[in-house]
């Protein structure tokens, strides 16, 4: 049943009752007001024949759907069976970058005023084929220039040269195994001072190895240039240490 207010609203808009579904009719009722019978607003209701026709039509549609369902399923299976296979877009395999030979990481050992050491090559260094590349390398060059040195006057190397993966905090056994090769390098370089870069050289086991390697060579500790790139506050203490290094070199 449709409220008669909507019937009159659509008539006021000039729509009339054309919007009603086919088979619906409008009925007028009545009510008693002040003892008199007054006609109520018209209401629309579906006729009995129209309602029955809708039921029969829905039943016929359901029967046709059930009859056609097996045919639709068979057609769908046929399409799936003959459709081209979708290529499997697996992610590309990740290429593992192994540590390069020592010769790519720096110059061959030769006499130099300073031996600058870090723990190992960074991933960027491995790609570039040399230690302290990129922004860290630019900063390192500026620091050397500030104390009137260049890379040609500095032997740059790392403690661990053949790590399978980048690890700035390697286990003690790997650190100890690298002592002998590093001793050979320092013997060839004969530096006047050591410039040790990074937290790695704050470890007690590393300090003990350094005492064995170069007990008579003054050592100067600064943050790794990559750390200073990330945290500019580390530059001030590094500059103070570099000035001490410069003073030591000038006295020799």
C-alpha angles and dihedrals in degrees: 000000000000120000110249092227089073090050092056092042092057091045089053089053090052094252098111114190096308089114092067117106116261112272095030120122134196118237128190121216132191139222137188115257119177090343094308130107109243125188113247125220115283120262129199122227132169116256118244093244093050092049092050091048090054091052093050091047092052091049091052091050091051091051092050091049092051092047093051096044097086091049091050092050091049091051091049092051090050092053092049092048094052099036115114115256116259110237114249106242099205116177115263113263114263113246112224112218111215124204113275124235115281092251089067093052098060147330122304113269111279134149113292137162094237134028109206115196136186129178099255145324116290121229089258090051091052091053092045093045095231139076121262099017130165122016092344090054093049090053092047091053091050091051091052091047090052090061093040097257134120134199089260089064094047128070105220118197143139133237096233116039105168105046111150089215135021108269120162090187105047123181119270095249093059090046092052093046090058095054097087096051090046091051089057091052094050091047089058095044098045093195124197090217142008122231106199116193126197143020090285090081091057091070116108094227090052091049090053091051091049091054088056094044101046113359093158097046116092112239127209121197125208136158117272111267089241089059090051091051088056095040116031091190089075091065096074097059089041090055091051090052092048090054089055089050090051091051091051092051092049090056094055 
